Amino acid sequence: MSQGISWPALNQTVCALRFFHGVTLNRAEIPERIAYARAPRKLPTILSADEVVHFLEAVPSLKARGPDDGLRCGGARLGSGQPEGHG
């Protein structure tokens, strides 16, 4: 959207055009061809491996991380060497 119009404002204009053609001009085929605008979906920010390491190193102790923050990855119990439910 190079002109700076917001998505809600654009869709309001689309609604007005659809109403004008469908109700006022009684042209039922025209509103079906006028599409609503959709805001582009943005991908979530993903941390690199270095950023994850830097983030985890910034936490002062394991207690501050919480009980399940990476301590039991893959279902393994800490220090047991076996997956949960097998021993």
C-alpha positions in Angstrom: 0.0 0.0 0.0 2.2 2.8 -1.3 -0.4 5.6 -0.7 -0.6 5.0 3.1 -4.3 4.1 3.4 -5.0 1.7 6.2 -6.4 -1.7 5.7 -9.7 -0.9 7.6 -10.1 2.3 5.5 -9.6 0.3 2.3 -12.1 -2.3 3.3 -14.6 0.4 4.2 -14.2 1.7 0.6 -14.7 -1.8 -0.7 -17.9 -2.2 1.3 -19.2 1.1 0.0 -18.4 0.1 -3.6 -20.1 -3.3 -3.1 -23.2 -1.7 -1.7 -23.3 1.0 -4.4 -23.1 -1.6 -7.2 -25.2 -4.3 -5.6 -28.0 -2.2 -4.0 -28.1 1.2 -5.7 -27.3 0.0 -9.3 -28.9 -3.4 -8.7 -26.0 -5.2 -10.4 -25.6 -8.3 -8.3 -22.7 -9.7 -10.4 -20.4 -6.7 -9.8 -20.0 -6.9 -5.9 -18.9 -10.5 -6.2 -15.9 -9.4 -8.3 -14.8 -6.7 -5.8 -12.5 -8.4 -3.4 -11.8 -7.4 0.2 -8.2 -6.4 1.0 -6.2 -8.5 3.3 -3.2 -7.3 5.3 -0.1 -9.3 4.4 0.9 -11.8 7.0 4.2 -11.3 8.7 6.5 -14.1 9.7 7.5 -14.3 13.3 11.0 -13.3 14.3 13.2 -16.4 14.8 16.4 -16.2 16.8 19.6 -17.6 15.4 21.6 -20.2 17.3 24.0 -17.5 18.5 21.2 -15.4 19.8 19.7 -18.3 21.7 23.0 -19.0 23.3 23.5 -15.4 24.2 19.9 -15.2 25.7 20.5 -18.4 27.8 23.9 -17.1 29.0 22.2 -13.9 30.2 20.1 -15.9 32.7 22.0 -15.8 36.0 21.0 -19.3 37.3 19.0 -22.4 36.5 16.5 -21.5 39.2 15.7 -18.2 37.4 14.9 -20.2 34.2 12.0 -22.1 35.7 11.3 -25.8 36.2 10.8 -26.8 32.5 12.8 -24.3 30.5 14.9 -26.7 28.5 15.9 -29.0 31.4 13.8 -31.9 30.3 14.1 -31.7 26.5 12.9 -34.8 24.6 11.2 -36.3 27.7 14.4 -37.2 29.4 14.7 -36.8 33.1 17.6 -34.7 34.3 20.5 -36.9 35.4 18.7 -40.3 34.7 19.9 -40.9 31.1 16.5 -42.6 30.4 13.3 -41.2 28.9 10.4 -40.6 31.2 8.3 -43.7 31.9 11.2 -46.2 31.3 12.6 -46.7 34.6 
